[in-house]
Amino acid sequence: MSGAVHILNVGAGDTTLSFDPKNPKECERAAGIVTDMIRRGYALLVEVGTKGGKPIFQRAEAFDPKTHEYIIAGGPDETITIGEEETPEKPRKPRKKKQQRLAAGKHGAVSVGRTAGG
């Protein structure tokens, strides 16, 4: 799945976009489509690793068409701890999310087309 985006679509059939560095025209076409998909709110899930032999995916929040990189908020090591006791707290300042940039040519991704149903 490395370097490809698989768009699952029941109505029009599945589509695969490639970020093959040997085919720059296809890379530019794929970058334009991925940028547009994220802008329109499609969920684009990027494979960031494996755990127990199963792939781990994180949602891409943006795409840099110049460098062909997915921008993912937070990292795979980021965890959320829930306290045992809920106590009212003062409002906190929003914290800046860590961003991770992943090369589209090295990481596979999956998305679902709008006409896929569900």
Secondary structure as UniProt FT lines:
FT   TURN            2..3
FT   STRAND          4..8
FT   TURN            10..12
FT   STRAND          15..18
FT   TURN            21..22
FT   HELIX           24..39
FT   TURN            40..41
FT   STRAND          44..51
FT   TURN            52..53
FT   STRAND          54..64
FT   TURN            65..68
FT   STRAND          69..73
FT   TURN            76..77
FT   STRAND          99..103
FT   TURN            104..106
FT   STRAND          109..112
FT   TURN            114..115
//
